[in-house]
Amino acid sequence: MHSFAGAFLLLVTTFIWGTAFLAQKYGADHLGAASFTVLRNVLGGFFLLALLAIRAAARSCRADGQRGTGGQSARRSVLAGVLCGIPLFFAMSAQQMGVTYTTPGICAFLTTNYVLFVPILASVVTRKLPRMYVWFGAVLAIVGTYLICLTGEGKAAEGFAGIGKGELWSIACAVIFAVQMMVVDHFARSSDLLVMSASQLFACALVGAPFMFLLPSEMAKLSLGAVRDALMPLVYCGIFSSGIAYTLQNVAQSRTSAPVAAIILSTESVFGALSGWLVLHDVLSVGQFCGCALVFAAAVVTQLLAARKPAAVLSAA
């Protein structure tokens, strides 16, 4: 029953993250990428602050004088969140640009490539060649990415010039998310995760504020009316995706084995594609469908084999 509850919570988490691509698509109709990213993280940050306040109140009811090192730990967690929030803004903004110019499903599957970029970048840092399963997953992902980007309608005869802006931004998002996850992995073990997450979201919003208010492309779409029209996507991405889902993930992974968590979290891209198909009636070509299957297989294989060692399984939504 304990593992079943964890698996169910992980499934809820991936459903929220996957369908968030659809909310991002609607948000892109009203706000620029930087503006949407900033506002969703402000909402998510305040939601996590509320959770912190509730937790603090609960702890104060049963406090036994254990307050000596809390301030130092909180400061360390805030600093960790700030350092994680900087790459998070660029990753989220790239993802928002990607979903603006392509379908939620394609963006979701291309974003899944972060699973492969993490061990590859880690190998660059440690100066050790990746394990064989990483190379195998990389080959699957490269072939899958090629099929997704270049076998859609009107793209087959265009060569690499046929890769659209949405696909390029989505791939860039996967690379930056890999960097951000390495930073998270460095700090997560010694931080209060809730404090770190809240600080990360606010830092992400602060980094993006200059882009939101200074870029002409952002200012052209930014208005109170646009924010009002994008309010539901902002609430869903900010509170549900950034706030609730990350909290559920932390709880669920403490109740579920790493291999099971890896498989379930990989279905995020599937939910992204299904939501686009059901709501927006997005259609994949046969080649793109095969490409999505290969990217999904690469993510599952890589995470399952990597789960043999202690590692955090993170999301990119």
MOVENZI-V987628 format. One line per field, one symbol per residue. phi: phi as a letter, one per 20 degrees, with the letter a starting at -180 (. if undefined). A space follows every 10 residues. Layout:
phi=???
This chain:
phi=.fffffffff ffffffffff fffffffffd cfffffffff ffffffffff ffffffffff fcfcnedfdf ffffffffff ffffffffff ffffffffff dbegffffff fffggefgff fffffelcff fffffffffg fffffgffed dfgndfeemf fefeffffff ffgfffffff fffgffdffd cfffffffff fffgfffegg ffddfgffff deaffffffe ffgfffffef ffefffffgf ffffdcfggf fffffffgff ffffffffee lfcefgffff ffffffffff ffffffffdg bedddce
